[in-house]
Amino acid sequence: MNPRFSWPDERLIKAAQDGDVTSLTTVVLESQPHVRKFAMSLCASPQDAEDAAQEALIILYRKIGTLRATGALASWMFRIVRNECLRHVRLLVSRIDEAPADPEAGVEPSAEEAVLHRLEVKRIAAAIGALPPDQQKVLIMRDVQGLPGKTVARSLGLSDAAMKSRLHRARAALRHSLAARDRASVHTVHPSAEGAARP
């Protein structure tokens, strides 16, 4: 990490919140390296990271007045970047799922099926988003974006064997997370099946 970069100080943030344009511009410029670093560590690809960082900086510029505590800028920007990266995952998963598997099967899904499909996309994206960043990246690049294993390994700076090992752990963690969410969902819908059976 470059020691020249530090987060804007609280007085500068306060001035920006009070409408001083010069202070606001300085806050955005001084936050930029940190926001980019967050995005590179959280997003699946450099392009997604660039998009997420840009969007986060735009939100910072437009909505700095909604920041409650001037000392909370870093955590606020981290949440914004994380949400942007997750949004990209959802869009990608959704686009892949919506691609017709069989071009001749031109059957439109029912409204109920469409709602269930959207819920499933959100469920998978949330489970992917809960994985550690290194597992997120390898899973998204290999299984969601469909990149070749060698390409994924090279872009992550891993050997083929290390990439396969990380991908295996990511897939196992995702299966475990989805199964746990399913169990929690069943428990919520039927909190006490045993109690209901008792007279």
C-alpha positions as CSV (number, residue, x, y, z in Angstrom):
1,M,0.0,0.0,0.0
2,N,1.3,3.4,-0.9
3,P,1.8,5.5,2.2
4,R,1.2,8.7,0.3
5,F,-2.5,8.0,0.2
6,S,-4.6,8.7,3.3
7,W,-8.4,9.1,3.8
8,P,-9.6,12.7,3.8
9,D,-9.6,14.2,7.3
10,E,-12.9,14.9,9.1
11,R,-12.7,18.7,8.7
12,L,-12.5,18.3,5.0
13,I,-15.4,15.9,4.9
14,K,-17.5,18.2,7.1
15,A,-16.8,21.1,4.7
16,A,-17.8,18.9,1.8
17,Q,-21.0,18.0,3.6
18,D,-21.7,21.7,4.1
19,G,-21.6,22.2,0.4
20,D,-18.0,23.5,-0.3
21,V,-17.3,22.2,-3.8
22,T,-13.5,22.4,-3.5
23,S,-13.6,20.3,-0.4
24,L,-16.0,17.8,-2.0
25,T,-13.7,17.5,-5.0
26,T,-10.7,16.9,-2.7
27,V,-12.6,14.3,-0.7
28,V,-13.5,12.4,-3.9
29,L,-9.9,12.6,-5.2
30,E,-8.3,11.5,-1.9
31,S,-10.8,8.6,-1.5
32,Q,-10.2,7.3,-5.1
33,P,-7.1,5.1,-4.4
34,H,-8.8,3.5,-1.4
35,V,-12.1,2.9,-3.3
36,R,-10.2,1.3,-6.2
37,K,-8.3,-0.9,-3.8
38,F,-11.6,-2.1,-2.2
39,A,-13.0,-2.7,-5.7
40,M,-10.0,-4.7,-6.8
41,S,-10.2,-6.9,-3.7
42,L,-14.0,-7.4,-3.8
43,C,-15.0,-7.6,-7.5
44,A,-14.6,-10.6,-9.7
45,S,-12.9,-8.9,-12.7
46,P,-10.8,-5.7,-13.3
47,Q,-13.7,-4.3,-15.4
48,D,-16.3,-4.9,-12.7
49,A,-13.8,-3.3,-10.2
50,E,-13.4,-0.2,-12.4
51,D,-17.2,0.1,-12.8
52,A,-17.9,-0.4,-9.1
53,A,-15.2,2.2,-8.1
54,Q,-16.6,4.7,-10.5
55,E,-20.2,4.2,-9.3
56,A,-19.0,4.4,-5.7
57,L,-17.2,7.7,-6.3
58,I,-20.3,9.1,-8.0
59,I,-22.4,8.1,-5.0
60,L,-19.8,9.7,-2.7
61,Y,-20.0,13.0,-4.8
62,R,-23.8,13.1,-4.9
63,K,-24.7,11.8,-1.4
64,I,-21.9,12.8,1.0
65,G,-24.6,14.7,2.9
66,T,-26.2,11.4,3.9
67,L,-23.0,10.2,5.7
68,R,-23.9,10.3,9.4
69,A,-20.4,10.4,11.0
70,T,-17.4,12.1,9.2
71,G,-15.2,9.4,10.7
72,A,-17.2,6.6,9.0
73,L,-16.2,7.4,5.4
74,A,-14.0,4.4,4.9
75,S,-16.7,1.9,6.1
76,W,-19.4,3.7,4.1
77,M,-17.4,3.5,0.9
78,F,-16.5,-0.2,1.6
79,R,-20.2,-1.0,1.9
80,I,-21.0,0.9,-1.3
81,V,-18.2,-0.9,-3.3
82,R,-19.3,-4.3,-1.9
83,N,-22.9,-3.7,-2.9
84,E,-21.8,-2.6,-6.4
85,C,-19.7,-5.7,-6.8
86,L,-22.6,-7.9,-5.7
87,R,-24.9,-6.0,-8.1
88,H,-22.6,-7.0,-11.0
89,V,-22.6,-10.6,-9.8
90,R,-26.4,-10.6,-9.8
91,L,-26.6,-9.1,-13.3
92,L,-24.1,-11.6,-14.6
93,V,-25.9,-14.6,-13.0
94,S,-29.2,-13.3,-14.2
95,R,-27.9,-12.8,-17.8
96,I,-26.5,-16.3,-17.9
97,D,-29.6,-17.9,-16.4
98,E,-31.8,-16.0,-18.9
99,A,-29.9,-17.1,-21.9
100,P,-32.0,-19.7,-23.7
101,A,-30.6,-23.2,-23.3
102,D,-32.7,-24.6,-26.1
103,P,-33.4,-22.0,-28.9
104,E,-36.3,-24.1,-30.2
105,A,-38.0,-24.2,-26.8
106,G,-39.7,-20.8,-27.1
107,V,-42.0,-21.3,-24.1
108,E,-42.5,-18.2,-22.0
109,P,-42.2,-18.8,-18.2
110,S,-45.3,-18.1,-16.2
111,A,-45.4,-15.1,-13.9
112,E,-44.9,-17.4,-10.9
113,E,-41.9,-19.1,-12.5
114,A,-40.4,-15.7,-13.3
115,V,-40.7,-14.6,-9.7
116,L,-39.2,-17.8,-8.4
117,H,-36.3,-17.5,-10.9
118,R,-35.5,-13.9,-9.7
119,L,-35.6,-15.1,-6.1
120,E,-33.2,-18.0,-7.0
121,V,-30.8,-15.6,-8.8
122,K,-30.8,-13.3,-5.7
123,R,-30.3,-16.3,-3.4
124,I,-27.3,-17.5,-5.4
125,A,-25.8,-14.0,-5.7
126,A,-26.1,-13.5,-2.0
127,A,-24.5,-16.8,-1.2
128,I,-21.6,-16.0,-3.6
129,G,-21.3,-12.5,-2.0
130,A,-20.9,-14.1,1.4
131,L,-17.8,-16.1,0.3
132,P,-14.3,-14.8,1.0
133,P,-13.1,-12.5,-1.8
134,D,-10.5,-14.9,-3.1
135,Q,-13.2,-17.7,-3.4
136,Q,-15.7,-15.2,-4.9
137,K,-13.3,-14.3,-7.7
138,V,-12.3,-17.8,-8.8
139,L,-15.9,-19.0,-8.7
140,I,-17.3,-16.1,-10.7
141,M,-14.5,-16.1,-13.3
142,R,-14.7,-19.9,-13.8
143,D,-18.3,-20.9,-13.2
144,V,-20.3,-17.7,-13.9
145,Q,-18.2,-16.0,-16.6
146,G,-17.1,-19.3,-18.0
147,L,-13.5,-18.3,-18.5
148,P,-11.0,-21.2,-19.2
149,G,-9.1,-22.5,-16.1
150,K,-5.7,-21.4,-17.4
151,T,-7.0,-17.8,-18.0
152,V,-8.4,-17.7,-14.5
153,A,-5.2,-19.1,-12.9
154,R,-3.1,-16.6,-14.9
155,S,-5.2,-13.5,-14.0
156,L,-5.3,-14.5,-10.3
157,G,-1.5,-15.2,-10.3
158,L,-2.0,-18.8,-9.3
159,S,-0.7,-22.2,-10.6
160,D,-3.3,-24.3,-12.3
161,A,-3.3,-26.7,-9.3
162,A,-3.8,-23.8,-6.8
163,M,-6.6,-22.4,-8.9
164,K,-8.4,-25.8,-9.0
165,S,-8.0,-26.2,-5.3
166,R,-9.4,-22.8,-4.6
167,L,-12.3,-23.4,-7.0
168,H,-13.0,-26.7,-5.3
169,R,-13.1,-24.9,-1.9
170,A,-15.3,-22.1,-3.3
171,R,-17.8,-24.6,-4.8
172,A,-18.0,-26.6,-1.6
173,A,-18.5,-23.4,0.5
174,L,-21.2,-22.3,-1.9
175,R,-23.0,-25.6,-1.7
176,H,-22.8,-25.5,2.1
177,S,-24.1,-21.9,2.2
178,L,-27.0,-22.7,-0.1
179,A,-27.9,-25.8,1.9
180,A,-27.7,-23.8,5.2
181,R,-30.0,-21.1,3.7
182,D,-32.4,-23.8,2.6
183,R,-32.5,-25.3,6.0
184,A,-33.0,-21.9,7.6
185,S,-35.8,-21.1,5.2
186,V,-37.6,-24.4,6.0
187,H,-37.2,-23.8,9.7
188,T,-38.6,-20.2,9.3
189,V,-41.6,-21.4,7.3
190,H,-42.3,-24.3,9.6
191,P,-40.9,-23.1,13.0
192,S,-42.4,-25.9,15.0
193,A,-43.8,-28.8,13.1
194,E,-43.4,-30.9,16.2
195,G,-45.4,-28.5,18.3
196,A,-48.2,-28.4,15.7
197,A,-48.5,-32.2,15.9
198,R,-49.0,-32.3,19.6
199,P,-52.7,-32.2,20.9
